[in-house]
Amino acid sequence: MFDGRQRRIVSLWFPRLASDRALRVRPVDGPFALTLKQNNANRIYCLNPGALRQGLNPGMAYSDARAFCPDLQSHPADPLGDQRFLQALRRWATRYCPWVGLEGEDGLVLDVTGSAHLAGGEEAMLADMRRRLARAGLAVQIGVAPTRGAAWALAHYGEGVAGEETLKAIRALPVAALRLDEETSVALQRLGLRRIGELAQTPRAPLTRRFGPDVLMRLDQALGDQPEQITPLADPPHYGVRMTLPEPIGLLSDMMAGAERLLVRLCDKLKTQEMGARKLCMTLRRVDQDHQQVELRLARPLRDPHRILPLFERGLAEVDAGFGIDQFRLEATQVEPLPVHQISRAAGTGKDQLDDLITRLGTRVGLEQIHRLLPAQSHIPERSFLISPAAYSDPAGGWSTQRPRPLQLFPPEPIAGSGTQPPRWFRWRRMSLTTGRTTGPERICPEWWLEDENWRTGLRDYWRVETRQGRRLWLFHTPQNPGWFVHGEFA
């Protein structure tokens, strides 16, 4: 047992973090590998012990790996999911000490100075770490030393525990254990400096002239001659507020007053972080310990309590207060960045009113059911617009076309006609129409890089036809397969 005043750093290295995480969800018997596409080629990203015993290595081409091991099972890698899993492990590690940071993409570093006795001592704490991680199906290598660099070296190259004499514990490790890049490590080995002990006995001036200050800085950090801090990651802000009432309430006006107080406090938190709420959940606890929830999904991120409060009225009116409500809890379960904007006297409130209307309608039919049309970059009439949920898109500019487009489009409807000019008279939808004035043609060619059943017949010549009966139609002629069709109607 070391003196509690001496600094103690624990380095946890998960050599197979990605594959262990994947096998936790879907266990596999036999060789297993995760693949990642790099430079238009699938390469091995992470392997399980069975694949390592077959001679496979990370970075090799997946086709070569299958040639060496025909029964290799694989799955696409998910680096972002691995990082989220590592963040979960970081939160788990705070059970041993509050100072926990990330060490690269597959490791953690803990400053357990003065904390080991809470787990029964250093040996008991390390044994508990191994036991819990093994139960979770994670392979881990642990290094403990007075410095962060020495702990990292022991975890990656010689799993063990270093006492006060740090150099004695790491002198036999390769120079790569000092967290040097591969090029520097190879250059040092060519000079005959293969071990940390040999590097520590070498004169410092020639090393600095040849390799710069980084090599000696890493050596001094590992030996404790230069400080190296551990910066723990702060937990993400929690956007939740709570209020307990001295007496139960049940009237809608009282619940709205309580919601207003919570919204003011919550919006202050959101404003501090320059965030806006997209989804709010209010939990109301009754005196009989039953809970009811009112969820509000907003069309735009908001942190204005006066705009949000009226949107809660419909949900709170449906709450069954029973014998009374004695506790409120309000939480923003989904937030988005909402930076501060300059206030302008000329700015209107039309957009805010539209967003509030979308929110009110969304509480009844769902936000995903309210759509808006957005312009798309295509000269094909059917492809010149997109249908997008109004709550998750912003209105775009108008359509950019050289010729006017009809207000109403429908599937092409054939009419009788011949020649390349619009017919003088024709029947459409049981109506006899006479052509008055025509404008055109406008030739539209199909987009050959897209598969579209309706446009495989080739190009079209569009005409704007005004009939004597008052109909203003959009007709087109297909030269390659002569025929006339009505495709739309102008207002």
C-alpha positions as CSV (number, residue, x, y, z in Angstrom):
1,M,0.0,0.0,0.0
2,F,1.5,3.3,-1.1
3,D,1.3,6.6,0.7
4,G,-2.1,8.3,0.0
5,R,-0.2,11.6,-0.6
6,Q,1.7,10.1,-3.5
7,R,0.1,10.5,-6.9
8,R,-1.4,7.3,-8.4
9,I,-2.5,7.1,-12.0
10,V,-4.4,4.2,-13.5
11,S,-4.5,3.6,-17.2
12,L,-7.1,1.3,-18.7
13,W,-6.5,0.1,-22.3
14,F,-9.2,-1.8,-24.1
15,P,-7.2,-3.5,-27.0
16,R,-10.3,-4.9,-28.6
17,L,-12.9,-2.3,-27.7
18,A,-14.8,-2.3,-31.0
19,S,-15.0,-6.1,-31.4
20,D,-15.8,-6.7,-27.7
21,R,-18.7,-4.2,-28.0
22,A,-20.0,-5.8,-31.1
23,L,-19.8,-9.3,-29.6
24,R,-21.6,-8.2,-26.5
25,V,-24.7,-7.6,-28.7
26,R,-24.3,-10.6,-31.0
27,P,-21.9,-13.3,-29.8
28,V,-20.1,-15.2,-32.5
29,D,-18.2,-18.5,-32.3
30,G,-15.0,-18.6,-34.3
31,P,-12.9,-15.9,-36.0
32,F,-14.6,-12.5,-36.1
33,A,-13.6,-9.1,-37.6
34,L,-15.0,-5.7,-37.9
35,T,-14.3,-4.0,-41.3
36,L,-14.0,-0.4,-42.2
37,K,-13.9,1.1,-45.7
38,Q,-10.7,3.2,-46.2
39,N,-9.6,4.6,-49.5
40,N,-12.3,2.6,-51.4
41,A,-11.1,-0.7,-49.9
42,N,-12.5,-2.7,-47.0
43,R,-9.9,-3.3,-44.3
44,I,-9.8,-5.0,-41.0
45,Y,-10.6,-2.6,-38.2
46,C,-10.7,-4.8,-35.1
47,L,-10.4,-8.6,-34.4
48,N,-11.4,-11.0,-31.7
49,P,-8.9,-13.5,-30.2
50,G,-10.0,-16.3,-32.6
51,A,-9.1,-14.2,-35.6
52,L,-5.8,-13.0,-34.1
53,R,-4.8,-16.7,-33.6
54,Q,-5.3,-17.2,-37.4
55,G,-2.6,-14.7,-38.1
56,L,-4.9,-11.8,-39.1
57,N,-3.9,-8.2,-38.2
58,P,-5.8,-4.9,-38.1
59,G,-5.2,-2.9,-41.3
60,M,-4.9,-5.8,-43.7
61,A,-7.3,-6.0,-46.7
62,Y,-10.5,-7.9,-46.0
63,S,-10.1,-9.9,-49.2
64,D,-6.6,-11.1,-48.0
65,A,-8.1,-11.9,-44.5
66,R,-10.7,-14.1,-46.2
67,A,-8.0,-15.9,-48.2
68,F,-6.1,-16.7,-45.0
69,C,-9.3,-17.5,-43.0
70,P,-12.2,-18.7,-45.1
71,D,-14.5,-19.1,-42.1
72,L,-14.0,-15.5,-41.0
73,Q,-17.2,-13.8,-39.9
74,S,-17.4,-10.0,-40.3
75,H,-19.5,-7.0,-39.6
76,P,-19.2,-3.3,-40.5
77,A,-17.5,-1.2,-37.8
78,D,-19.1,1.7,-36.1
79,P,-16.5,4.1,-34.8
80,L,-19.0,6.7,-33.6
81,G,-20.8,4.0,-31.6
82,D,-17.5,2.9,-30.1
83,Q,-16.8,6.4,-28.9
84,R,-20.3,6.6,-27.3
85,F,-19.6,3.3,-25.6
86,L,-16.2,4.6,-24.4
87,Q,-18.0,7.7,-23.0
88,A,-20.3,5.3,-21.1
89,L,-17.3,3.5,-19.7
90,R,-15.9,6.9,-18.6
91,R,-19.0,7.5,-16.6
92,W,-18.8,4.0,-15.1
93,A,-15.2,4.6,-14.0
94,T,-16.2,7.6,-11.9
95,R,-17.3,5.0,-9.3
96,Y,-13.6,4.8,-8.4
97,C,-12.6,8.4,-8.6
98,P,-14.0,11.7,-9.9
99,W,-11.0,12.4,-12.1
100,V,-11.5,10.3,-15.2
101,G,-10.4,11.3,-18.7
102,L,-10.2,9.7,-22.2
103,E,-6.9,8.2,-23.4
104,G,-7.1,8.2,-27.2
105,E,-9.9,6.2,-28.8
106,D,-9.6,3.0,-26.8
107,G,-8.5,3.9,-23.3
108,L,-9.2,5.7,-20.0
109,V,-7.0,7.4,-17.5
110,L,-7.9,7.8,-13.8
111,D,-6.3,9.8,-11.0
112,V,-7.0,7.6,-8.0
113,T,-4.8,9.6,-5.6
114,G,-6.5,9.4,-2.2
115,S,-9.4,7.3,-3.6
116,A,-8.1,3.8,-3.5
117,H,-8.8,3.3,0.2
118,L,-12.5,3.7,-0.5
119,A,-12.4,0.5,-2.6
120,G,-10.4,-1.4,0.0
121,G,-7.0,-0.5,-1.2
122,E,-5.2,-0.3,-4.6
123,E,-5.1,-4.1,-5.1
124,A,-8.7,-4.6,-4.3
125,M,-9.7,-1.7,-6.5
126,L,-7.8,-3.1,-9.5
127,A,-9.2,-6.6,-8.9
128,D,-12.7,-5.1,-8.8
129,M,-12.1,-3.3,-12.1
130,R,-10.9,-6.5,-13.8
131,R,-13.8,-8.5,-12.4
132,R,-16.5,-6.0,-13.5
133,L,-15.0,-5.5,-17.0
134,A,-14.6,-9.3,-17.5
135,R,-18.2,-9.8,-16.5
136,A,-19.1,-7.2,-19.2
137,G,-17.1,-9.1,-21.8
138,L,-14.4,-6.5,-22.2
139,A,-10.7,-7.3,-22.4
140,V,-8.6,-4.8,-20.5
141,Q,-4.9,-4.1,-19.7
142,I,-4.2,-2.0,-16.7
143,G,-1.1,0.0,-15.8
144,V,-0.6,1.9,-12.5
145,A,2.2,4.4,-11.9
146,P,2.9,7.7,-10.3
147,T,2.7,9.4,-13.7
148,R,0.3,9.3,-16.6
149,G,3.0,8.4,-19.1
150,A,4.4,5.5,-17.1
151,A,0.9,4.2,-16.5
152,W,0.2,4.3,-20.2
153,A,3.4,2.5,-21.0
154,L,2.7,-0.3,-18.5
155,A,-0.9,-0.7,-19.8
156,H,0.2,-1.0,-23.4
157,Y,3.6,-2.8,-23.2
158,G,4.0,-4.4,-19.8
159,E,0.9,-4.6,-17.7
160,G,1.9,-4.0,-14.1
161,V,2.2,-1.6,-11.2
162,A,5.1,0.9,-10.7
163,G,6.2,2.1,-7.3
164,E,8.2,5.2,-6.4
165,E,11.1,4.2,-8.7
166,T,9.3,4.8,-12.0
167,L,12.4,4.3,-14.2
168,K,13.1,0.9,-12.7
169,A,9.5,-0.2,-13.6
170,I,9.6,1.0,-17.2
171,R,13.3,0.8,-18.2
172,A,12.9,-2.5,-20.0
173,L,10.0,-1.3,-22.1
174,P,10.5,-0.3,-25.8
175,V,10.9,3.4,-26.6
176,A,7.4,3.3,-28.3
177,A,5.9,3.1,-24.8
178,L,6.7,6.8,-24.4
179,R,3.8,7.6,-26.8
180,L,6.2,8.5,-29.6
181,D,5.1,8.4,-33.2
182,E,6.2,5.4,-35.3
183,E,8.7,7.4,-37.4
184,T,10.6,8.6,-34.3
185,S,10.5,5.2,-32.7
186,V,12.1,3.6,-35.7
187,A,14.7,6.3,-35.9
188,L,15.7,5.7,-32.3
189,Q,15.9,2.0,-32.8
190,R,18.3,2.5,-35.7
191,L,20.5,4.4,-33.4
192,G,20.5,1.4,-31.0
193,L,18.2,3.0,-28.5
194,R,15.5,0.3,-28.2
195,R,14.6,0.5,-24.5
196,I,13.6,3.4,-22.3
197,G,16.5,2.7,-19.9
198,E,18.9,3.1,-22.8
199,L,17.3,6.4,-23.8
200,A,17.4,7.7,-20.3
201,Q,21.2,7.2,-20.1
202,T,21.9,8.9,-23.4
203,P,23.2,12.5,-23.4
204,R,20.3,14.8,-23.9
205,A,21.8,17.5,-26.1
206,P,22.4,15.3,-29.1
207,L,18.9,13.9,-28.8
208,T,17.4,17.3,-28.8
209,R,19.4,18.5,-31.8
210,R,18.3,15.4,-33.8
211,F,14.7,14.8,-32.7
212,G,13.6,18.1,-31.2
213,P,12.2,18.5,-27.7
214,D,9.3,16.0,-28.0
215,V,11.3,12.9,-27.2
216,L,12.8,14.2,-24.0
217,M,9.5,15.8,-23.0
218,R,7.7,12.4,-23.2
219,L,10.6,10.8,-21.2
220,D,10.4,13.5,-18.5
221,Q,6.6,13.2,-18.3
222,A,6.9,9.4,-17.8
223,L,9.5,9.9,-15.1
224,G,7.6,12.7,-13.4
225,D,10.1,15.4,-14.1
226,Q,7.5,17.3,-16.1
227,P,3.9,17.6,-15.0
228,E,1.0,16.2,-17.0
229,Q,-2.5,16.9,-16.0
230,I,-5.6,14.7,-16.3
231,T,-8.5,16.8,-17.5
232,P,-11.8,15.0,-16.7
233,L,-14.6,15.5,-19.1
234,A,-17.5,17.4,-17.7
235,D,-20.9,15.7,-17.7
236,P,-23.3,17.2,-20.3
237,P,-25.6,19.8,-18.8
238,H,-28.9,18.5,-17.5
239,Y,-31.9,20.5,-18.6
240,G,-34.4,19.6,-15.9
241,V,-36.1,21.5,-13.0
242,R,-38.3,20.3,-10.2
243,M,-40.8,22.0,-7.8
244,T,-42.5,20.4,-4.7
245,L,-45.7,22.1,-3.5
246,P,-46.6,22.5,0.2
247,E,-50.3,21.9,-0.6
248,P,-51.8,19.8,-3.4
249,I,-53.4,21.6,-6.4
250,G,-55.9,20.5,-9.0
251,L,-57.1,23.6,-10.9
252,L,-55.9,24.2,-14.4
253,S,-55.0,27.8,-13.5
254,D,-52.8,26.6,-10.7
255,M,-51.0,24.0,-12.9
256,M,-50.4,26.7,-15.5
257,A,-48.9,28.9,-12.8
258,G,-46.6,26.1,-11.7
259,A,-45.6,25.3,-15.3
260,E,-44.7,29.0,-15.8
261,R,-42.4,29.0,-12.8
262,L,-40.6,25.9,-14.1
263,L,-40.4,27.2,-17.6
264,V,-38.7,30.4,-16.5
265,R,-36.0,28.4,-14.6
266,L,-35.5,26.0,-17.4
267,C,-35.2,28.7,-20.1
268,D,-32.6,30.4,-18.0
269,K,-30.5,27.2,-18.1
270,L,-31.1,26.9,-21.9
271,K,-30.1,30.5,-22.4
272,T,-26.8,30.0,-20.5
273,Q,-25.8,27.2,-22.8
274,E,-27.3,28.9,-25.9
275,M,-29.6,25.9,-26.5
276,G,-33.2,25.7,-27.4
277,A,-35.8,23.0,-26.5
278,R,-37.3,20.9,-29.2
279,K,-39.1,18.4,-26.9
280,L,-40.3,19.0,-23.4
281,C,-41.7,16.5,-20.9
282,M,-43.6,17.6,-17.8
283,T,-44.2,15.0,-15.1
284,L,-46.9,15.7,-12.5
285,R,-46.9,13.6,-9.3
286,R,-50.2,13.1,-7.5
287,V,-50.6,12.7,-3.8
288,D,-51.4,9.0,-4.3
289,Q,-47.9,8.6,-5.9
290,D,-49.3,8.2,-9.4
291,H,-47.5,10.1,-12.2
292,Q,-48.9,11.7,-15.3
293,Q,-46.8,13.1,-18.2
294,V,-47.5,15.9,-20.7
295,E,-45.2,15.9,-23.6
296,L,-44.7,18.9,-25.9
297,R,-42.9,18.7,-29.2
298,L,-42.0,22.1,-30.7
299,A,-41.7,23.0,-34.4
300,R,-38.6,25.1,-33.7
301,P,-36.1,25.2,-30.8
302,L,-37.4,27.7,-28.2
303,R,-36.3,29.1,-24.9
304,D,-39.0,31.8,-24.5
305,P,-41.2,30.8,-21.6
306,H,-44.0,33.2,-22.7
307,R,-44.3,31.4,-26.1
308,I,-44.0,27.9,-24.7
309,L,-46.5,28.3,-21.8
310,P,-49.7,28.6,-23.9
311,L,-48.7,25.4,-25.8
312,F,-48.9,23.4,-22.6
313,E,-52.5,24.4,-21.8
314,R,-54.2,21.7,-23.9
315,G,-52.1,18.9,-22.4
316,L,-52.5,20.2,-18.8
317,A,-56.3,20.5,-19.3
318,E,-56.5,16.7,-19.9
319,V,-54.6,15.8,-16.7
320,D,-56.5,13.9,-14.1
321,A,-55.4,15.6,-10.9
322,G,-57.2,13.1,-8.6
323,F,-56.8,14.2,-5.0
324,G,-54.2,16.8,-6.0
325,I,-50.8,17.3,-7.5
326,D,-47.9,18.0,-5.1
327,Q,-44.8,17.9,-7.4
328,F,-43.9,19.2,-10.9
329,R,-40.9,18.1,-12.9
330,L,-40.0,19.7,-16.3
331,E,-37.2,18.4,-18.5
332,A,-36.0,19.3,-22.0
333,T,-35.5,15.8,-23.4
334,Q,-34.3,17.1,-26.8
335,V,-32.3,20.3,-27.3
336,E,-30.7,22.0,-30.3
337,P,-28.2,24.9,-30.5
338,L,-29.9,28.2,-30.5
339,P,-27.4,31.1,-30.6
340,V,-28.2,34.6,-29.6
341,H,-29.5,36.8,-32.4
342,Q,-29.4,40.6,-32.7
343,I,-32.8,42.0,-31.9
344,S,-34.2,44.2,-34.8
345,R,-37.1,46.5,-34.7
346,A,-37.9,45.7,-38.3
347,A,-38.1,42.0,-37.6
348,G,-41.7,40.7,-37.9
349,T,-43.4,38.0,-35.8
350,G,-45.0,36.2,-38.7
351,K,-42.5,33.3,-38.6
352,D,-42.9,32.9,-34.9
353,Q,-46.7,32.7,-35.2
354,L,-46.3,30.1,-38.0
355,D,-44.0,28.0,-35.8
356,D,-46.5,28.2,-32.9
357,L,-49.3,27.2,-35.2
358,I,-47.4,24.2,-36.5
359,T,-46.7,23.2,-32.9
360,R,-50.4,23.5,-31.9
361,L,-51.4,21.4,-34.9
362,G,-48.6,18.9,-34.2
363,T,-50.0,18.2,-30.8
364,R,-53.2,17.0,-32.4
365,V,-52.0,15.2,-35.6
366,G,-48.3,14.8,-35.1
367,L,-45.5,17.1,-36.3
368,E,-44.5,14.6,-39.0
369,Q,-48.0,14.9,-40.6
370,I,-47.5,18.7,-41.4
371,H,-45.5,19.1,-44.6
372,R,-44.2,21.9,-46.8
373,L,-43.1,22.0,-50.4
374,L,-39.4,22.9,-51.1
375,P,-37.9,23.7,-54.5
376,A,-35.5,21.1,-55.9
377,Q,-32.8,21.4,-58.5
378,S,-34.4,19.6,-61.4
379,H,-36.0,20.7,-64.7
380,I,-38.3,17.7,-64.6
381,P,-41.7,19.0,-63.4
382,E,-42.3,16.0,-61.1
383,R,-38.9,16.4,-59.6
384,S,-38.9,20.2,-59.1
385,F,-40.1,20.0,-55.5
386,L,-39.6,18.1,-52.3
387,I,-42.1,17.2,-49.6
388,S,-40.5,17.8,-46.2
389,P,-41.9,17.9,-42.6
390,A,-42.5,21.6,-41.8
391,A,-41.1,21.2,-38.3
392,Y,-37.8,20.0,-39.5
393,S,-37.2,22.2,-42.5
394,D,-37.0,25.9,-43.3
395,P,-38.9,27.6,-46.1
396,A,-36.6,28.1,-49.1
397,G,-36.7,30.6,-51.9
398,G,-39.0,30.4,-54.9
399,W,-38.7,28.2,-57.9
400,S,-36.1,29.4,-60.4
401,T,-37.5,28.6,-63.9
402,Q,-37.3,30.4,-67.2
403,R,-40.9,29.5,-68.1
404,P,-43.9,29.6,-65.8
405,R,-45.1,26.3,-64.2
406,P,-48.7,25.3,-63.5
407,L,-50.1,25.6,-60.0
408,Q,-51.6,22.1,-60.3
409,L,-49.8,19.0,-61.6
410,F,-51.3,15.6,-62.2
411,P,-50.4,12.4,-64.0
412,P,-50.3,12.9,-67.8
413,E,-53.8,12.4,-69.3
414,P,-53.9,11.5,-73.0
415,I,-56.0,13.6,-75.5
416,A,-56.7,13.1,-79.2
417,G,-54.4,15.1,-81.4
418,S,-51.9,14.9,-84.3
419,G,-49.0,16.9,-85.5
420,T,-46.5,18.9,-83.6
421,Q,-48.9,21.9,-83.0
422,P,-51.6,21.8,-80.2
423,P,-54.9,20.6,-81.6
424,R,-57.5,23.2,-82.4
425,W,-60.1,21.4,-80.4
426,F,-60.0,18.4,-78.1
427,R,-61.9,16.6,-75.4
428,W,-60.5,16.5,-71.8
429,R,-62.3,15.2,-68.8
430,R,-65.7,15.0,-70.7
431,M,-65.3,18.6,-71.8
432,S,-65.0,19.9,-75.3
433,L,-62.4,22.6,-75.4
434,T,-61.3,24.9,-78.2
435,T,-57.7,26.2,-78.4
436,G,-57.5,30.0,-78.2
437,R,-53.9,31.1,-77.6
438,T,-50.7,28.9,-77.4
439,T,-47.2,29.6,-76.1
440,G,-44.3,27.2,-76.7
441,P,-42.8,24.8,-77.3
442,E,-40.5,24.3,-74.3
443,R,-38.5,21.1,-74.9
444,I,-37.6,19.1,-71.7
445,C,-35.2,16.2,-71.9
446,P,-35.1,13.4,-69.4
447,E,-32.4,13.2,-66.8
448,W,-30.5,10.2,-68.2
449,W,-28.7,9.5,-64.9
450,L,-32.0,8.8,-63.0
451,E,-34.3,5.9,-63.4
452,D,-37.8,7.2,-64.0
453,E,-40.6,5.0,-65.6
454,N,-42.6,8.1,-66.8
455,W,-39.7,9.6,-68.6
456,R,-38.1,6.6,-70.4
457,T,-40.1,7.5,-73.5
458,G,-37.8,10.4,-74.2
459,L,-38.1,14.1,-74.5
460,R,-41.3,16.2,-74.4
461,D,-42.4,19.5,-76.0
462,Y,-44.5,21.5,-73.6
463,W,-47.1,24.1,-74.6
464,R,-49.1,26.6,-72.6
465,V,-52.7,26.5,-74.0
466,E,-55.4,29.0,-73.2
467,T,-58.8,27.7,-74.3
468,R,-61.9,29.7,-75.2
469,Q,-63.8,28.1,-72.4
470,G,-61.4,29.7,-69.8
471,R,-59.2,26.7,-69.1
472,R,-55.4,27.3,-69.1
473,L,-53.7,24.0,-69.6
474,W,-50.2,22.6,-69.8
475,L,-49.9,20.2,-72.7
476,F,-47.0,18.3,-74.0
477,H,-46.2,16.3,-77.2
478,T,-43.9,13.3,-77.4
479,P,-42.1,13.4,-80.8
480,Q,-40.5,9.9,-80.5
481,N,-43.9,8.3,-79.9
482,P,-46.4,10.9,-81.3
483,G,-49.1,11.7,-78.8
484,W,-50.6,14.6,-76.8
485,F,-51.1,14.8,-73.1
486,V,-52.4,17.2,-70.5
487,H,-50.0,17.5,-67.5
488,G,-51.2,20.5,-65.5
489,E,-53.5,23.4,-65.2
490,F,-52.6,27.0,-64.5
491,A,-54.6,29.1,-62.0
